[in-house]
Amino acid sequence: MQRNYWPTTEWQALDPATLRMDAEKLAELEPMIKSEYSNINGIVVVRNGYIAYEKYYNGYGPDDPHHVASITKSVLSALIGIAIDARYIKNVDQKVLDFFPEYVLGAADRQKREITIRHLLTMTAPYPFEDWHEPLDKMCMEPDWVKYTLDILGQNGDIGTFKYSTAGAHLLSAILTRSTGKSAREFAGEPLFKSIGMKEIPDYEMKSFGFEDLFGENVKGWVNDPNGNSTGGWGLTLTPRDMARFGFLYLNRGVWDNNQIISGTWIDESTAMNPNKYGYLWWLYEEDGVFAYLALGDGGNVICCIPEKDLVVAIASEFIINPRDRLTLIKERIIPAVID
C-alpha cells in the first residue's frame, strides 16, 4: 500500500469526511465514553494513515504515557520476530531450554524438553495452574522469576492446549536477552521504537518490587525483574499516539517509510486466525466479515488493527477491575463510522 506520508515525527490529522469516515457517528463516541467507559484516558483512531479522531479525558493529554499492561506481550512478540530476522534466534521451533543451559532438569521433566518458543508465543505450553488463574503474585515474590517459571513450565496438561500465561511471556523476554545481550527495553530502542518515531523508553531503575512498583501508579518506563530482565507480560508504558504507531506498523505488514522493520511473514504468522483465536501474543477476532487483531491489556488498554478498513484504534485506560469491553465500543461506534 502506497502512503503519502509516515507519522515518524508527527501524526497528521484530517477531516473525517476526507478519510471516508462519518463525523456525526464519531461524535457519538464522546458522550458514550464519558457515561459508560469513564476510565478511558485517551483514544486515537487512525484511518488511511491519518488521525480521524483523537480525544483525551481525566486530565491526560497526547504526551502522557500509560501502563499498557499486557499490550507489552504484543510488543515483545515483535521483538522476537526482529531477533529471528537478525539471526539472534534460529526460529520459533527452537527449544526453550536451549537458552538456559545452566538449568538442571528433574527426572520427571521430559515434557519440559519439548517446549519451544512457538508454544510460549501461542500460549500452548502446560503449567500447573488452571487457565486464567495464574498466581502471578507468586512469581513476583521470587528472587529469580526465570527459574520460577522454568520450574513450573511443562506441568499439568499437554503441550498444545491453550493456557494463558504471563510468566511464559516473561520467559520470552529472558530468551531475547540471552540471545541478544540486551534487555527487551534496550533491544526495542533502535530497530523498533526509534525507527517508527515512538518515544525512547528510558532506563527506570527499580527501587523495590511491591505491587505499586510492578503494576500500580509507580510504573514508569519498562518494569524489570530483580535480575534486570524487562517484564515480558506487562510493565511497558506508552502514549496513545505511540500505541497507534505500533498498530500502524503491523497494519503495513512491518514496513515503515520503505524500510522493513519486521518481516511481513512474521506479521502474517502472528495474526493468522486459528481455533484458539490467539496468534503470536496477539488476540484474533472475526465477526460479520470483519477481521481484526488486537493487543489487549488489563483495564481496557487496546491496540486494534483492522487491515481491510485501513483502521487502527488505540485506547489507553486507567486500570479498573472488570472494565467494559472496548471491542463493543469499536464494533458499535467506530466500525460503523467507516464509509466503505
N, C-alpha and C positions, 0 to 999 in steps of 0.2 A: 504494500500500500504506500503510495507516494504521499509524503507530508510536506506542507508548505513551510512549517517551522517546527522546532523542537523546544519544549519548555525547560531547557537546561538551565538557563539563567533566570527566566521569569515565565510564569504562565501568562498566556493571553486569554482574555475573556471576550466573548462575542454575544451579541443579542441571541436569545434562544431561537427566534424565528430563522435567523441566518443558519443556525445549526440544525434546522428542522426539528425543533422541539416546541411544544405548546407552552408559552409563557404563563397562560392562565392556569394550566394544570400544575406547573411548577410552583406557582404562587400558593397553591393549596398545601404545599409542604410545611410552610412556617407555622400556621395555626395547629396543624396536626402534630408537629414536633413539640411545640410548646405544651400542648394538652396531654399527649399520650407517650411522648418519648423525651421527657424533660431532662434526662441525663445525657442527651446528645450535646456535645460542646462545639462540634464543628462538622460541616458536611460540604463536600466538594463533588460536583457532578461534571464529568468531562465527556463531551461528545465531539467526535471527529477531531480530537486533539486540542480542543479549546474548552475553557471553563464556561459551562452554560448556566451554572447555579453554584453559589457559594455563600454560606451563612455561618455565623458563629454565635454562640449563646453562653450564658452563665459567666460572662466576663472574659472569655477566651478570644483569641484572635489567630490570624493565619500563621504567626511565627511561634506559637506555643506548642511545645512537644507534649505528647500524651504517652503514657504507658499503654502500649497496644496489645499487651498480654500475648495470646497465642498466635497473633499475626507474626510474631517472631519466628514461629516454625516455618512459615512460608518463605520468609527472607532467608532462613537457614537452608531451606531446600534449594534456593537459587545459588547460594554459596557452594553447596555440594556439587551442583551442576557445573559451576565455573571451575571448581577444583578438579573435576573429572576431565573437563576440556583441556585444562592445563597439565594433565597427566600426574597431578599430585596423588590422585586416587585412580586405581585401574578402571573400575566400573562399578555399577550398583550391585553386582553379584559377588563382590569381594567380601570375604568373611569378616565379621566384626572383630573376632579375636585376633585377626592378623595385625591389628593396630595396637594390641595390648599384650605383647609377648611375655611381659612380666607376670601376667595374671595366672594364678595357679588353679587349674581345673580340679574339681572333685570327681570321684569315681562315677557319680550319677549324673554327670554333666554332659552326656552325649549330645543332647538336643542343642545345647549352647554352641557347640562347634559348628552347627549348620546355619546359624543365623547370619544373615547378610545385611548390607546397607539397605538393600531394597526392602527387607522386612521392617527396618526401622522407619524408612520413608513412608511406607504404606500402612503403618500401624498393624502389621500382621505377625509380630513376634509375641510369644507367650510370656505372661507374667503371673505371679501368684495371686494378684488381687482380682476382684470381679470387675467387669467392664464398667467404666465411668465411676469407679470407687477407688481410684488410685490414692494411696496415702502419701501425698506429696510432702506433707509436713515431716514424715519420717526421713526422707532423703535430705531435706533442708537442715535437719538436725545432725546429720552425719559430717565428720571432718573430711571425708572423701566421697563425694557424690558419685564419681565414676565407678569406684569399686562397689559401692552400694548397688548401683544399677546393674553392673555385671553380675553381682551375686544373685539378684532376683531374676535376671534375664533367663528365659528358657524354662521357667517353671509353670506348672499348671496350665495345661491346654496344648494345642497343636500349633506348629508353625503354619501360618496361612490364614488363621482365623483373626478377624478384625478385633483389636482391643486397643483403645486409645490410651497412649502413654506419653506424658510429658517428660518422664525420666528417659525414655527411649530417644526423644529428640535431643536431650542433653548429651546423650552418648554420641550422637552425630556431631555435636559441637566439639566434643573431645577428639573425635576422629579427624575432624577438619584441622584441629590444632596439631595433632600428632603428625598429620600429613604435610602441613604447610609451614609449621613452626610459628604460626601466628594465631592469636585468638580470633574467633569469628568477627569480633569488632574490628580488629586490625586488618584482617583479610578483606572485610567488606569495603574498606575505605577506597582503595584505588580502582579495582576492576568494576565495582558496582556503584556505590554511592556517589563518588566524585564524578564518574562518567555521565551520570544522568542528572546531575545537579542537586542531589539530595544533600542535606546538611551533614557535615562530618560529625560522627559520634565521638565526643571527647572521652578520654580515659577518666572514668569516675571511680575513684578509689573507695572500695567498700570498707566502711568502718566496723560494721557488725553484720550479722546475718539473721536478725529478727524479722518478724512479719513485715513491718513497715519498710525495712530496708529492701526486702525481696519482692514485695507485692504492693506495698502501700504508697503513701504520699512521698516517701523518701526516694523512690525510684527515679534515677537520673541516668542519662547516657545509655549504657547497656550493662545490666547487672552481671556480675560474675560469681562463680562458686569459690570456696575457700582456697582452691588451687589455681585460680586465675582463668579458668575456662569460662567464656561467655555463656550465660544461660541459654540453652538450646530451645526451650519451650515457652519462654516468656521473658520479660525484663528489658525489652528494647523500647526506646522512646522515639516517636516520630511525629512530625507535624502532619496535619491532614493533607497539605499540598504534596508533601513527600510520600505519603501513603498513595496518593493519586499517581505520582511519578512511577512508583514501583509497579502499580497495576497497569499503567500505560506501557511500560517496558514489556510486560507479559502480553498485553494486547497486540503489540507489534512483533510478537514471536522473538523477543530478545534483541531486536535491532533498535538502535538509538542513534539518530543522525548519521546513518550509513555505517555505523560500527556495530558489529555483532557482539553484544555484551554477554549474552547467554545463548547457547546454541538453540536453534528453533526445534531441533529434535528433542532436547531436554524439556522444553516447554510443552511440546506435544505429548510426551510421555507423562509429564507431571499432571496434565489436565485431561487425560483420556478417560472417558466415562467407563466405570466398571461396577460390578454388583454392590460393592461397599460404598459407592459414591464418594470415594476418597482417593485422591491421586498421590503425588509425592508431597505430602504435607499441605495439600490444598483440598478444600471441600468442593464437591461437584454437584451441580443442580440442573435438572431438566424438567420443564413443565410447560404445557401449552406451546410447544415448539420453540421455547426459549432455552438455550443452553448457557449456563454461567459457571464460572469457577470463582471460589471465594476464599480469601484469607479471613479467618474469624478469630476474634479474641474476646475473652470474658468481658461482661459488662456492656457488650454491644459495639465493639470495635470491628469494623468491616472494611475490606477492600473487595469489591465485587466487580468482576470483569465480564462483560457480555460482548463477545467478539463480533457477532453478526450485526449488532447495533452500534458498533464502534463506541462503546459506552464503558466508562469506569465510574464507580461510585465509591468514595472514601468517606467513612464516618468514624469520627473519634468521640469517645464517650467516657464519662465518669463511671468508675466501677460501682455497680449496684448488683445485688442478688436478683436473679430472675428478671432481667430487663425484657421489654417487649422485643419480639423477633424483628430484626432490621429487614429481613427478607420480605416480610409483609409490607413494610413501608416502600421498599423498592418495587415490589410487584404491583402495589395498589396506586402508587403516586408517581413513580419515576419512569418505569417502562411504558405506561400508557401515555406519557408526555412525549414519547418519541414518535415523530411523524415519519412513517416508512415511505 
